[in-house]
């Protein structure tokens, strides 16, 4: 049971349209529990949507990089909820890559050099709230300055979303992917 109950239909005026705007166009599922909880505070939800949608639909990082950063940030935060939604809605990673975001390190054999740089930087940000000079140099070998900025915001945003979903005790969406049998994660 969530700590703050999600809205249920029939929704207050304007909320149903707002919830539909939050959902990716290719998704036929009902609005996410996270979105329905956030819409208990429509003004906050509206402000959050601008950044979230901007990162997903208008970013400069390639979609596979974006989803790798999101999956790793969620896994490191122990957020099966958001990790599982992205694994299904934005299927940019292979099954082995998805598993490695949860159960592997930055040195997992499944990663390319670029992916190792991304995963290592997400891990360092998670552990230290910064990126060391050596890690930055490795990341900068693969990303432009604008992509580096976007990477930092993306990793931080999904750490925030993970904390929100975890603190609200959101159960996984019934159709979403799961971490695995043992529930272990990379954090």
C-alpha positions in Angstrom: 0.0 0.0 0.0 1.3 3.4 -0.9 1.9 6.0 1.9 -0.2 8.5 0.0 -3.1 7.0 -1.9 -3.1 7.6 -5.7 -6.1 9.3 -7.3 -8.6 7.0 -8.8 -11.2 7.6 -11.5 -13.3 9.6 -11.8 -10.6 12.3 -11.7 -11.2 15.9 -10.8 -11.6 18.3 -13.7 -8.5 18.6 -15.8 -6.6 15.8 -14.0 -7.4 13.1 -16.5 -5.9 15.2 -19.4 -2.9 16.0 -17.2 -2.4 12.3 -16.4 -2.6 11.4 -20.1 0.1 14.0 -20.9 2.4 12.3 -18.4 2.2 9.0 -20.2 4.5 8.2 -23.1 2.4 8.1 -26.4 3.2 4.4 -27.0 1.9 3.3 -23.6 -1.6 1.9 -23.4 -1.6 1.3 -19.7 -3.5 3.3 -17.1 -1.6 6.3 -15.7 1.2 5.2 -13.4 0.6 5.1 -9.7 3.5 7.6 -9.3 1.7 10.1 -11.5 -1.6 9.6 -9.8 0.0 10.2 -6.4 1.8 13.3 -7.7 -1.5 14.7 -8.9 -2.7 15.0 -5.4 -0.6 18.2 -5.7 -1.3 19.2 -9.4 0.9 22.3 -9.3 3.9 20.3 -8.1 3.2 17.6 -10.7 3.0 20.2 -13.5 6.3 21.7 -12.5 8.0 18.3 -12.4 6.6 17.2 -15.7 8.5 20.0 -17.5 11.9 18.6 -16.5 10.9 14.9 -16.8 9.4 15.2 -20.2 12.2 17.4 -21.4 14.8 14.8 -20.4 12.9 12.0 -22.1 11.7 13.7 -25.3 14.1 16.5 -26.0 17.5 15.4 -24.7 20.8 15.3 -26.5 21.9 11.9 -25.1 21.2 9.0 -27.3 18.2 7.0 -26.0 20.3 4.0 -25.1 22.6 6.2 -23.0 19.7 7.9 -21.4 18.0 4.6 -20.4 21.3 3.2 -19.2 21.8 6.2 -16.9 18.2 5.9 -15.7 18.3 2.2 -15.1 21.6 2.4 -13.2 20.5 5.4 -11.1 17.2 3.6 -10.2 19.0 0.3 -9.5 21.6 2.0 -7.3 18.8 3.6 -5.4 16.9 0.3 -5.0 14.0 1.7 -6.9 12.5 -1.3 -8.6 9.3 0.7 -9.4 10.9 3.3 -11.8 13.5 0.8 -13.1 10.8 -1.6 -14.1 8.6 1.0 -15.8 11.5 2.2 -17.9 12.7 -1.3 -18.8 9.3 -1.9 -20.4 8.3 1.5 -21.7 11.7 2.5 -23.1 13.3 -0.9 -24.2 16.7 0.5 -25.2 18.8 -2.1 -23.3 19.3 -5.8 -23.9 18.2 -8.2 -21.2 21.9 -8.7 -20.2 22.4 -4.9 -20.0 19.3 -4.5 -17.8 20.4 -7.3 -15.5 23.9 -5.7 -15.2 22.4 -2.4 -14.2 21.0 -4.2 -11.1 23.5 -7.0 -10.4 26.8 -5.8 -12.1 29.4 -3.1 -11.7 30.9 -0.6 -14.1 33.4 -3.3 -15.1 30.8 -5.9 -16.1 31.8 -7.6 -19.4 28.5 -6.6 -21.0 29.4 -2.9 -21.1 31.2 -1.1 -24.0 33.9 1.5 -23.0 31.2 4.2 -23.3 28.7 2.4 -21.2 31.4 1.7 -18.6 32.1 5.4 -18.4 28.4 6.2 -17.9 27.8 3.4 -15.3 30.9 4.4 -13.4 29.9 8.0 -13.3 26.4 7.2 -12.1 27.9 5.0 -9.4 30.3 7.7 -8.3 27.6 10.4 -8.3 25.4 8.0 -6.2 28.2 7.3 -3.7 29.9 10.7 -3.4 27.6 13.4 -5.0 30.4 14.3 -7.4 32.5 13.0 -10.2 36.3 12.7 -9.7 38.7 14.3 -12.2 39.7 10.9 -13.7 36.1 9.7 -14.0 35.1 13.0 -15.6 37.9 12.7 -18.1 36.7 9.2 -19.0 33.2 10.4 -19.4 34.2 13.5 -21.4 35.9 11.3 -23.9 32.5 10.1 -25.0 30.1 13.1 -24.4 30.0 16.7 -25.5 29.7 19.5 -22.9 26.0 19.7 -23.4 25.6 15.9 -23.0 27.7 16.1 -19.9 25.4 18.6 -18.4 22.4 16.6 -19.4 24.0 13.4 -17.9 24.4 15.1 -14.5 20.8 16.4 -14.5 19.4 13.1 -15.7 21.3 11.0 -13.0 20.2 13.5 -10.3 16.6 13.6 -11.5 16.3 9.8 -11.4 17.9 9.6 -8.0 15.2 12.1 -6.9 12.4 10.1 -8.6 13.8 6.9 -7.0 13.8 8.5 -3.6 10.2 9.7 -4.1 8.9 6.3 -5.3 10.8 4.5 -2.5 9.6 6.9 0.2 6.0 6.6 -1.0 6.4 2.8 -0.9 5.0 2.4 -4.4 4.4 -1.2 -5.5 5.7 -2.2 -8.9 3.3 -1.6 -11.7 1.7 -5.0 -12.6 3.1 -5.0 -16.1 6.6 -3.6 -15.2 9.9 -5.5 -15.2 11.3 -6.7 -11.8 14.9 -6.7 -10.4 15.0 -10.5 -10.2 14.2 -13.4 -8.0 16.4 -12.3 -5.1 15.4 -8.7 -5.2 19.1 -7.7 -4.9 20.2 -4.5 -6.4 23.5 -2.7 -7.2 23.2 -0.3 -4.2 
